[in-house]
Amino acid sequence: MPTDFLDPSSLLENGGPILWLQAALAFFGAVFVVERLFFFHRARINVGDLLIGLSNHVRRKAYAEAVHEAARAPGPVARVAHSVLLRHSMERPDLRDIAQEAGQLEVPRIEKNLRAILAVSMLAPMTGMLGTVLGLADTFQRMSERGFAGPAELTTGVLAALVTTAVGLIIAIPAYLFYLYFLGRAKRLFHRIERTGIEMVNMICDARIDTGIVSMRDELEARRREERKQ
C-alpha cells in the first residue's frame, strides 16, 4: 500500500467522480448548517422578559409603545406578538386566530434548509456505497484482465474503493447530528411562539376587562342598539 494513500490528492484520484459529488454535498451541507446557526442565533430572545415588558405597556393602554417594542425585538416570537398587538381592539377569538396565523407564517422560516441537511446526511453514505461498489468492480475487472494480482495490489484496490464510503460517513454523521440539533431548536421555538400567542391574547383581553375597555366591535354594536331604541 502506498504511503501517500491518505493524502488529499491521492484520495481524489482513488475516489474518482463520486468523491467530487461528495465534496459538493459537503459544501452545500456546510452552507446550510452555517445559515441555520445564524438564524437560530438571531432568533434567541428571552420570552419572559419580552412578555413582561409588553404587559407593562398593555396595562397602561400604551399600545403604541408595545407595538414599537415588539417591532424592535428580533425573531419570530416578537413578530407574533407584534401581529397580535396591531389588532388589539379585536375580539378574543379573532385575536387567537391572528396569533395562530402569525405562528404558521413563521413555520417555513424556522424549517428552512432542515430537509436539505437531512438529505445531505442520507445521500452522502449512499454515494459512498455507490463509489465503493464501482471501485470494487473496477478493481476486479483489472484483475481479470491481468490474470493475476498480488495481495498488496488487491489490498490497495479494495482500500481505494472504500475511500468513498469513509468520506460519505464522515459527511453524513455531522450532518445528521446538526439536523437533530436544529430540529430540537425548532420545536422549542414553536413552543415559545405558541406560548407567546396565548399570553398576548390573554394579556390584551384581561387588560380590556380590568380597565373597562370594550372592543371596537362591542362599541359599534352598542351604538347600533342605542340608535334602534331611539
C-alpha positions as a Python dict, from the first residue, in 0.01 Angstrom:
ca = {
    (1, 'M'): (0, 0, 0),
    (2, 'P'): (146, 343, -93),
    (3, 'T'): (243, 566, 191),
    (4, 'D'): (61, 864, 36),
    (5, 'F'): (-271, 682, 21),
    (6, 'L'): (-439, 920, 264),
    (7, 'D'): (-309, 1238, 103),
    (8, 'P'): (-583, 1467, -38),
    (9, 'S'): (-452, 1433, -394),
    (10, 'S'): (-443, 1055, -358),
    (11, 'L'): (-794, 1049, -216),
    (12, 'L'): (-929, 1245, -511),
    (13, 'E'): (-754, 1012, -751),
    (14, 'N'): (-878, 697, -579),
    (15, 'G'): (-1229, 824, -515),
    (16, 'G'): (-1298, 931, -870),
    (17, 'P'): (-1606, 1133, -971),
    (18, 'I'): (-1809, 1007, -675),
    (19, 'L'): (-1571, 1185, -439),
    (20, 'W'): (-1628, 1512, -625),
    (21, 'L'): (-2002, 1460, -579),
    (22, 'Q'): (-1945, 1406, -208),
    (23, 'A'): (-1736, 1723, -193),
    (24, 'A'): (-2031, 1914, -340),
    (25, 'L'): (-2264, 1759, -80),
    (26, 'A'): (-2025, 1856, 198),
    (27, 'F'): (-2005, 2214, 68),
    (28, 'F'): (-2380, 2262, 45),
    (29, 'G'): (-2431, 2090, 379),
    (30, 'A'): (-2184, 2329, 543),
    (31, 'V'): (-2362, 2628, 386),
    (32, 'F'): (-2700, 2509, 514),
    (33, 'V'): (-2562, 2446, 864),
    (34, 'V'): (-2399, 2788, 887),
    (35, 'E'): (-2719, 2957, 768),
    (36, 'R'): (-2927, 2778, 1033),
    (37, 'L'): (-2673, 2861, 1303),
    (38, 'F'): (-2702, 3232, 1223),
    (39, 'F'): (-3083, 3210, 1207),
    (40, 'F'): (-3127, 3046, 1547),
    (41, 'H'): (-2867, 3279, 1696),
    (42, 'R'): (-3065, 3582, 1577),
    (43, 'A'): (-3390, 3423, 1697),
    (44, 'R'): (-3264, 3391, 2054),
    (45, 'I'): (-3478, 3603, 2286),
    (46, 'N'): (-3589, 3591, 2647),
    (47, 'V'): (-3962, 3534, 2608),
    (48, 'G'): (-4031, 3609, 2975),
    (49, 'D'): (-3864, 3949, 2960),
    (50, 'L'): (-4041, 4035, 2636),
    (51, 'L'): (-4383, 3944, 2778),
    (52, 'I'): (-4319, 4139, 3098),
    (53, 'G'): (-4221, 4449, 2902),
    (54, 'L'): (-4522, 4424, 2673),
    (55, 'S'): (-4753, 4357, 2967),
    (56, 'N'): (-4648, 4681, 3134),
    (57, 'H'): (-4740, 4876, 2820),
    (58, 'V'): (-5068, 4691, 2770),
    (59, 'R'): (-5183, 4753, 3128),
    (60, 'R'): (-5122, 5125, 3075),
    (61, 'K'): (-5306, 5106, 2742),
    (62, 'A'): (-4986, 5226, 2576),
    (63, 'Y'): (-5033, 5009, 2270),
    (64, 'A'): (-4813, 5229, 2051),
    (65, 'E'): (-4519, 5170, 2283),
    (66, 'A'): (-4597, 4798, 2298),
    (67, 'V'): (-4609, 4774, 1919),
    (68, 'H'): (-4281, 4964, 1895),
    (69, 'E'): (-4109, 4738, 2148),
    (70, 'A'): (-4233, 4422, 1976),
    (71, 'A'): (-4117, 4556, 1638),
    (72, 'R'): (-3768, 4625, 1773),
    (73, 'A'): (-3724, 4278, 1921),
    (74, 'P'): (-3571, 4019, 1684),
    (75, 'G'): (-3701, 3678, 1592),
    (76, 'P'): (-4031, 3505, 1514),
    (77, 'V'): (-4160, 3526, 1873),
    (78, 'A'): (-4155, 3905, 1865),
    (79, 'R'): (-4317, 3907, 1520),
    (80, 'V'): (-4610, 3704, 1650),
    (81, 'A'): (-4652, 3941, 1945),
    (82, 'H'): (-4633, 4236, 1707),
    (83, 'S'): (-4906, 4089, 1483),
    (84, 'V'): (-5143, 4047, 1778),
    (85, 'L'): (-5073, 4394, 1916),
    (86, 'L'): (-5151, 4559, 1585),
    (87, 'R'): (-5509, 4428, 1615),
    (88, 'H'): (-5555, 4464, 1989),
    (89, 'S'): (-5909, 4602, 1952),
    (90, 'M'): (-6048, 4278, 1807),
    (91, 'E'): (-6236, 4003, 1992),
    (92, 'R'): (-6062, 3716, 2169),
    (93, 'P'): (-6147, 3454, 1901),
    (94, 'D'): (-6018, 3686, 1630),
    (95, 'L'): (-5701, 3759, 1826),
    (96, 'R'): (-5649, 3387, 1875),
    (97, 'D'): (-5684, 3328, 1500),
    (98, 'I'): (-5437, 3608, 1428),
    (99, 'A'): (-5184, 3457, 1668),
    (100, 'Q'): (-5221, 3115, 1505),
    (101, 'E'): (-5189, 3255, 1155),
    (102, 'A'): (-4883, 3459, 1250),
    (103, 'G'): (-4725, 3148, 1402),
    (104, 'Q'): (-4798, 2944, 1090),
    (105, 'L'): (-4628, 3207, 875),
    (106, 'E'): (-4311, 3157, 1079),
    (107, 'V'): (-4301, 2780, 1021),
    (108, 'P'): (-4134, 2792, 676),
    (109, 'R'): (-3867, 3029, 806),
    (110, 'I'): (-3790, 2804, 1102),
    (111, 'E'): (-3786, 2482, 899),
    (112, 'K'): (-3584, 2629, 612),
    (113, 'N'): (-3292, 2407, 499),
    (114, 'L'): (-3364, 2142, 764),
    (115, 'R'): (-3473, 1892, 500),
    (116, 'A'): (-3171, 1984, 291),
    (117, 'I'): (-2939, 1900, 581),
    (118, 'L'): (-3125, 1571, 631),
    (119, 'A'): (-3091, 1498, 259),
    (120, 'V'): (-2714, 1554, 277),
    (121, 'S'): (-2687, 1316, 573),
    (122, 'M'): (-2878, 1048, 379),
    (123, 'L'): (-2723, 1095, 35),
    (124, 'A'): (-2360, 1109, 149),
    (125, 'P'): (-2337, 744, 267),
    (126, 'M'): (-2541, 629, -32),
    (127, 'T'): (-2297, 790, -272),
    (128, 'G'): (-2017, 635, -66),
    (129, 'M'): (-2163, 288, -113),
    (130, 'L'): (-2206, 354, -483),
    (131, 'G'): (-1845, 463, -511),
    (132, 'T'): (-1728, 154, -325),
    (133, 'V'): (-1927, -80, -549),
    (134, 'L'): (-1795, 89, -862),
    (135, 'G'): (-1442, 86, -723),
    (136, 'L'): (-1455, -284, -637),
    (137, 'A'): (-1600, -364, -978),
    (138, 'D'): (-1317, -173, -1143),
    (139, 'T'): (-1056, -346, -926),
    (140, 'F'): (-1180, -697, -1007),
    (141, 'Q'): (-1210, -609, -1374),
    (142, 'R'): (-844, -505, -1386),
    (143, 'M'): (-751, -824, -1200),
    (144, 'S'): (-935, -1036, -1454),
    (145, 'E'): (-764, -855, -1742),
    (146, 'R'): (-417, -910, -1593),
    (147, 'G'): (-493, -1264, -1493),
    (148, 'F'): (-318, -1234, -1156),
    (149, 'A'): (-285, -976, -879),
    (150, 'G'): (-74, -994, -567),
    (151, 'P'): (-205, -938, -215),
    (152, 'A'): (-57, -588, -200),
    (153, 'E'): (-222, -480, -525),
    (154, 'L'): (-555, -633, -419),
    (155, 'T'): (-540, -461, -81),
    (156, 'T'): (-462, -127, -240),
    (157, 'G'): (-752, -161, -482),
    (158, 'V'): (-1001, -253, -208),
    (159, 'L'): (-888, 35, 14),
    (160, 'A'): (-918, 275, -277),
    (161, 'A'): (-1273, 153, -334),
    (162, 'L'): (-1358, 206, 34),
    (163, 'V'): (-1246, 569, 28),
    (164, 'T'): (-1587, 698, -81),
    (165, 'T'): (-1766, 502, 193),
    (166, 'A'): (-1540, 650, 459),
    (167, 'V'): (-1581, 1002, 322),
    (168, 'G'): (-1957, 955, 297),
    (169, 'L'): (-1979, 858, 663),
    (170, 'I'): (-1755, 1149, 763),
    (171, 'I'): (-2001, 1385, 591),
    (172, 'A'): (-2322, 1210, 700),
    (173, 'I'): (-2260, 1179, 1074),
    (174, 'P'): (-2204, 1552, 1148),
    (175, 'A'): (-2484, 1648, 909),
    (176, 'Y'): (-2733, 1422, 1087),
    (177, 'L'): (-2622, 1545, 1429),
    (178, 'F'): (-2672, 1906, 1316),
    (179, 'Y'): (-3014, 1809, 1181),
    (180, 'L'): (-3120, 1668, 1517),
    (181, 'Y'): (-2984, 1975, 1694),
    (182, 'F'): (-3171, 2216, 1467),
    (183, 'L'): (-3486, 2006, 1490),
    (184, 'G'): (-3479, 2038, 1869),
    (185, 'R'): (-3422, 2413, 1843),
    (186, 'A'): (-3714, 2442, 1601),
    (187, 'K'): (-3951, 2252, 1832),
    (188, 'R'): (-3857, 2472, 2126),
    (189, 'L'): (-3911, 2781, 1911),
    (190, 'F'): (-4254, 2656, 1806),
    (191, 'H'): (-4343, 2613, 2172),
    (192, 'R'): (-4231, 2969, 2252),
    (193, 'I'): (-4433, 3106, 1962),
    (194, 'E'): (-4744, 2922, 2080),
    (195, 'R'): (-4691, 3040, 2436),
    (196, 'T'): (-4640, 3399, 2325),
    (197, 'G'): (-4958, 3395, 2117),
    (198, 'I'): (-5165, 3264, 2407),
    (199, 'E'): (-5010, 3506, 2655),
    (200, 'M'): (-5063, 3805, 2427),
    (201, 'V'): (-5430, 3723, 2371),
    (202, 'N'): (-5490, 3677, 2743),
    (203, 'M'): (-5291, 3989, 2827),
    (204, 'I'): (-5490, 4213, 2593),
    (205, 'C'): (-5828, 4068, 2689),
    (206, 'D'): (-5754, 4082, 3063),
    (207, 'A'): (-5639, 4444, 3036),
    (208, 'R'): (-5957, 4525, 2847),
    (209, 'I'): (-6172, 4374, 3124),
    (210, 'D'): (-5975, 4529, 3410),
    (211, 'T'): (-5994, 4879, 3267),
    (212, 'G'): (-6348, 4854, 3144),
    (213, 'I'): (-6240, 4896, 2784),
    (214, 'V'): (-6464, 4739, 2523),
    (215, 'S'): (-6358, 4630, 2180),
    (216, 'M'): (-6440, 4831, 1870),
    (217, 'R'): (-6698, 4575, 1764),
    (218, 'D'): (-6873, 4592, 2100),
    (219, 'E'): (-6874, 4970, 2083),
    (220, 'L'): (-7031, 4971, 1738),
    (221, 'E'): (-7293, 4719, 1843),
    (222, 'A'): (-7378, 4929, 2149),
    (223, 'R'): (-7422, 5237, 1934),
    (224, 'R'): (-7649, 5048, 1699),
    (225, 'R'): (-7864, 4928, 1987),
    (226, 'E'): (-7894, 5284, 2116),
    (227, 'E'): (-7993, 5411, 1773),
    (228, 'R'): (-8260, 5143, 1743),
    (229, 'K'): (-8404, 5235, 2080),
    (230, 'Q'): (-8427, 5598, 1976),
}
